[in-house]
Amino acid sequence: MSLLVHLDDINFTHRFPYRLMRDIMTHKITTPEHFDMFLDPFRYTREEMEYDTVVGNATVTPSYDPHCTNGDVSGGCEPVAVISAEKLRDYTDGPPETAKIANVLLNDNRTGQYVIAPEAWDCVWQELIQNGKGLKTVNDRPGFVEEDYNFSAEMLEEMISELDYLINKYSGPEWSTKETANRVVSLVTEHRALIQTELDEVNSGVRKLTEKDFLGPKERRLRKAQAQDSEAAFADVIGSAVEEEQQYSEKDYSKYFLELDDKAWELRQRDMKRTAYESAREERIKQRAVRQVRKAMRESNAMSSYDDER
């Protein structure tokens, strides 16, 4: 993936003004054989395409795309306009970006006679982009938006480094008079700000990375090491728990439980004595009350007999 970050540089560096062949990783002037390897990056490994491996210390003569130098492309390979695909899909910037394409075709004597009237350009954009009658774009992917794809800090930092290179190069005096170069600087500067925001979110933890994101080799090695540390820590915890359980199962607790049983018996005996004492006390109170009632009845009968005798 890091190689693809540099491959995007081909779209700019090697087409201004006539596709000078450079190593996309170091930006050194390179040979046609080395440059062609980057046009088929999945055929070679990163190590196989290293500048020092392929070119080394050899003296390199600047080479250019033969399609540009042999006249296969009329007017040379220098771009006549720079179009932003992202702005073309934007509902605000889309119509003006469409007009840029139409104007290039309109001002070319080979195609100008076939370009429809400017009044219809906005309608063409609306039908193709807004109404979805054109080719499929990333906006048509079901269930996903561009923000669903995250990159690790190392990937974003490499992107920013490449964009800084492009901004600095095409901001120089050699390019400042070219409208196309100024357009590149404007678009890349805008894109750099978005990537910087994403990098800040990744570094602060606002944007969470998952294993499905573009992590890069460093981030993957770090995650692998952290996973191994976590597994080792988990193993230590499990080992401690097992050891503690074994110690617990091997310890003799019979004396403790015998003492506990004796204590429970003592408490039961105490409760039984208390219950018996309370029952006896209630019985004594009851008998005393009966005796008092009987005494009162006898006294009451004696008084009645005395009154009768009088």
ROMARSE-583199 format. One line per 4 residues: number of its first residue (from 1); their letters; for each residue x, y, z of C-alpha. Coordinates in steps of 0.25 Angstrom, whole numbers. Example, Ala and Ser with C-alpha at 12.3 -4.5 7.8 and 13.67 -1.06 7.14 Angstrom:
# ROMARSE-583199
1> as> 49,-18,31 ~ 55,-4,29
# end
This chain:
# ROMARSE-583199
1> msll> 0,0,0 ~ 11,10,3 ~ 16,7,-11 ~ 3,11,-17
5> vhld> 4,25,-9 ~ 17,27,-17 ~ 11,22,-30 ~ 1,34,-30
9> dinf> 12,43,-32 ~ 14,38,-46 ~ 1,45,-50 ~ 8,58,-47
13> thrf> 23,57,-46 ~ 25,49,-59 ~ 15,57,-68 ~ 20,71,-65
17> pyrl> 24,75,-76 ~ 28,62,-84 ~ 28,50,-75 ~ 42,50,-70
21> mrdi> 45,36,-64 ~ 48,37,-49 ~ 49,27,-38 ~ 35,29,-31
25> mthk> 41,26,-17 ~ 54,35,-17 ~ 50,44,-29 ~ 64,41,-35
29> ittp> 65,41,-50 ~ 64,27,-54 ~ 65,17,-66 ~ 53,13,-75
33> ehfd> 55,-2,-70 ~ 54,3,-55 ~ 42,12,-58 ~ 34,2,-66
37> mfld> 35,-7,-53 ~ 26,3,-46 ~ 16,2,-57 ~ 14,-13,-53
41> pfry> 16,-12,-37 ~ 9,-25,-34 ~ 19,-33,-42 ~ 31,-29,-33
45> tree> 33,-27,-19 ~ 37,-14,-12 ~ 51,-19,-10 ~ 52,-23,-25
49> meyd> 49,-9,-29 ~ 58,-2,-20 ~ 67,9,-28 ~ 80,4,-22
53> tvvg> 76,-10,-26 ~ 73,-7,-40 ~ 81,5,-44 ~ 91,6,-33
57> natv> 103,16,-35 ~ 101,16,-50 ~ 101,29,-58 ~ 87,31,-63
61> tpsy> 83,39,-76 ~ 70,46,-74 ~ 59,38,-82 ~ 45,42,-86
65> dphc> 32,34,-90 ~ 34,30,-104 ~ 20,33,-107 ~ 23,48,-104
69> tngd> 36,49,-111 ~ 32,41,-124 ~ 20,49,-127 ~ 10,39,-123
73> vsgg> 3,49,-115 ~ 0,62,-123 ~ 5,74,-116 ~ 14,66,-106
77> cepv> 10,61,-93 ~ 9,73,-85 ~ -5,74,-79 ~ -14,85,-85
81> avis> -23,85,-72 ~ -24,78,-58 ~ -37,72,-54 ~ -41,68,-40
85> aekl> -50,55,-40 ~ -54,58,-26 ~ -59,72,-30 ~ -66,66,-42
89> rdyt> -74,57,-32 ~ -77,69,-23 ~ -91,75,-24 ~ -85,89,-23
93> dgpp> -72,88,-30 ~ -77,78,-40 ~ -83,87,-51 ~ -71,97,-51
97> etak> -62,85,-52 ~ -70,80,-64 ~ -69,93,-71 ~ -54,92,-70
101> ianv> -54,79,-78 ~ -64,85,-88 ~ -55,97,-90 ~ -43,89,-93
105> llnd> -51,81,-104 ~ -57,93,-109 ~ -44,101,-111 ~ -38,89,-118
109> nrtg> -40,90,-133 ~ -41,75,-134 ~ -53,74,-125 ~ -59,88,-123
113> qyvi> -69,86,-134 ~ -75,74,-127 ~ -77,80,-113 ~ -91,84,-110
117> apea> -95,98,-105 ~ -90,103,-92 ~ -105,104,-87 ~ -106,89,-87
121> wdcv> -93,86,-79 ~ -100,87,-66 ~ -111,77,-70 ~ -100,67,-75
125> wqel> -93,68,-61 ~ -107,66,-54 ~ -111,54,-62 ~ -97,47,-61
129> iqng> -94,50,-47 ~ -106,55,-39 ~ -116,45,-46 ~ -106,34,-47
133> kglk> -107,31,-62 ~ -92,31,-64 ~ -81,21,-60 ~ -81,16,-46
137> tvnd> -73,24,-36 ~ -69,21,-22 ~ -82,28,-18 ~ -89,16,-24
141> rpgf> -82,6,-15 ~ -94,0,-6 ~ -92,1,9 ~ -79,9,9
145> veed> -75,23,8 ~ -60,28,6 ~ -59,32,21 ~ -61,17,25
149> ynfs> -47,14,20 ~ -36,18,30 ~ -21,19,29 ~ -11,17,40
153> aeml> -2,29,44 ~ 10,24,36 ~ 2,23,24 ~ -4,37,25
157> eemi> 10,43,29 ~ 16,37,16 ~ 4,43,8 ~ 7,56,14
161> seld> 22,55,11 ~ 18,52,-4 ~ 8,64,-5 ~ 19,73,1
165> ylin> 28,69,-9 ~ 18,72,-20 ~ 14,85,-14 ~ 28,90,-12
169> kysg> 32,85,-26 ~ 21,92,-34 ~ 21,104,-26 ~ 35,107,-31
173> pews> 38,118,-41 ~ 40,108,-52 ~ 25,105,-51 ~ 18,117,-45
177> tket> 15,123,-59 ~ 7,110,-63 ~ -8,110,-60 ~ -8,95,-59
181> anrv> 4,95,-49 ~ -4,105,-41 ~ -16,96,-41 ~ -8,84,-36
185> vslv> -3,92,-25 ~ -17,97,-21 ~ -23,83,-21 ~ -12,76,-14
189> tehr> -11,87,-3 ~ -26,85,-1 ~ -24,70,-1 ~ -13,71,9
193> aliq> -21,79,19 ~ -31,67,19 ~ -20,57,21 ~ -14,65,32
197> teld> -28,65,39 ~ -29,50,38 ~ -15,49,43 ~ -19,57,55
201> evns> -31,49,58 ~ -23,36,57 ~ -12,41,67 ~ -22,46,77
205> gvrk> -31,33,76 ~ -43,40,71 ~ -42,32,58 ~ -41,17,63
209> ltek> -33,7,54 ~ -37,-7,52 ~ -30,-19,46 ~ -38,-16,33
213> dflg> -32,-3,31 ~ -19,1,23 ~ -9,-1,35 ~ 4,-1,28
217> pker> 16,-10,32 ~ 20,-3,45 ~ 6,-2,50 ~ 4,-17,48
221> rlrk> 17,-21,55 ~ 13,-12,67 ~ -1,-18,67 ~ 5,-32,66
225> aqaq> 15,-29,78 ~ 3,-24,86 ~ -5,-36,83 ~ 6,-45,88
229> dsea> 8,-37,101 ~ -7,-38,103 ~ -7,-53,101 ~ 5,-54,110
233> afad> -1,-46,121 ~ -14,-54,120 ~ -6,-67,121 ~ 0,-61,134
237> vigs> -13,-58,140 ~ -19,-72,136 ~ -6,-78,142 ~ -8,-71,155
241> avee> -22,-74,156 ~ -19,-89,154 ~ -8,-89,164 ~ -17,-82,174
245> eqqy> -28,-92,172 ~ -18,-104,173 ~ -13,-98,186 ~ -27,-96,191
249> sekd> -31,-110,188 ~ -19,-116,194 ~ -20,-109,207 ~ -26,-116,219
253> ysky> -38,-109,224 ~ -44,-120,233 ~ -40,-113,246 ~ -46,-100,242
257> flel> -59,-107,239 ~ -59,-116,252 ~ -57,-103,260 ~ -69,-96,252
261> ddka> -78,-108,255 ~ -74,-108,270 ~ -78,-93,270 ~ -91,-95,263
265> welr> -94,-106,273 ~ -91,-97,284 ~ -100,-86,279 ~ -111,-96,277
269> qrdm> -110,-101,292 ~ -110,-86,296 ~ -123,-84,288 ~ -129,-96,294
273> krta> -126,-92,308 ~ -131,-78,305 ~ -144,-84,300 ~ -146,-93,312
277> yesa> -143,-81,322 ~ -154,-73,314 ~ -164,-84,315 ~ -162,-86,330
281> reer> -163,-72,333 ~ -176,-71,325 ~ -181,-83,332 ~ -178,-76,346
285> ikqr> -184,-63,342 ~ -197,-71,338 ~ -198,-79,350 ~ -196,-67,359
289> avrq> -207,-60,351 ~ -216,-72,354 ~ -213,-72,369 ~ -216,-57,370
293> vrka> -229,-59,363 ~ -233,-71,372 ~ -229,-63,384 ~ -237,-51,380
297> mres> -249,-60,377 ~ -248,-66,391 ~ -247,-52,398 ~ -259,-48,390
301> nams> -267,-60,394 ~ -263,-58,409 ~ -268,-44,408 ~ -282,-48,403
305> sydd> -284,-59,414 ~ -281,-48,424 ~ -291,-39,419 ~ -301,-50,418
309> er> -299,-53,433 ~ -301,-38,437
# end
